[in-house]
């Protein structure tokens, strides 16, 4: 090491000590930070956990024809709300009317035959009693009369069937709900019990299906028994779309996933939920009657866990807290006295041991007034 370099080092060391001393002195000479204090609020709070849910219609009906024929007309607006019993499609009724007329004509002919055979029996009865005709001839006439009567009954059934088939040419909505696209256009041939014509979904009320871990089964049963409202939020925006009631808990836990299926029924009068939509179901899992609530922004994360700043002897002191859960701008905490006051909002240069002074008497006695959480 050269003599010149040693001289340089000897000159540099005092200079660095001088700079360090100046920084320490400057830091100690900084004016106190002006802070405000808030007290925790104590109120009932509910802890919600969010789960992905799928909106499903309460009922779904696929409209199919019950008789074959040419589709004559579509009598609804696609995508509209239809009522149960409303006429949706008509099939050309000409063939069904002809079949009904044919069945009615056969019924009339067979009635005449049955009437003639009954008259023969009545005429032959006294002759048979006096042995003017053989017993065998009389029994044969009576048998023919009974067969004719049975044929009339069969004809009546055929007429009713033909009349029913004619009514099937007017296809009505089996349920009330919102109808989709017409799957077949007019002029096409439709086959009985085969050709799907349209689908109707009942969407008011509507259901939301989701699953929760098995350790929340007790909480879910309490929600169902106590009829606690279950909020339904938009999957991405986070805004609440509706509220429903937990109406179904599956009778077994899925052994593969260790989850249980639940279902919420929503009135959906404003049609805010749509079949197939993904949503966030916020299920209440815990209720605290006297919860200690602080602003989320007042809580800091340290190497040993979360903490808040309190004022002691004119300095900011960190005090550990336990955060049970966060709800919007609020945090439910444990480990702080309800009468304690914490620094909020937090100045940018605040650190443990920093000198602080209260911004004013009004701020010193302020309380946490944020109400944007989820009170019970």
Order of alpha helices (4+ residues) and beta strands (2+ residues): alpha-beta-beta-beta-beta-beta-beta-alpha-alpha-beta-beta-beta-beta-alpha-beta-beta-beta-beta-beta-beta-beta-beta-beta-beta-beta-alpha
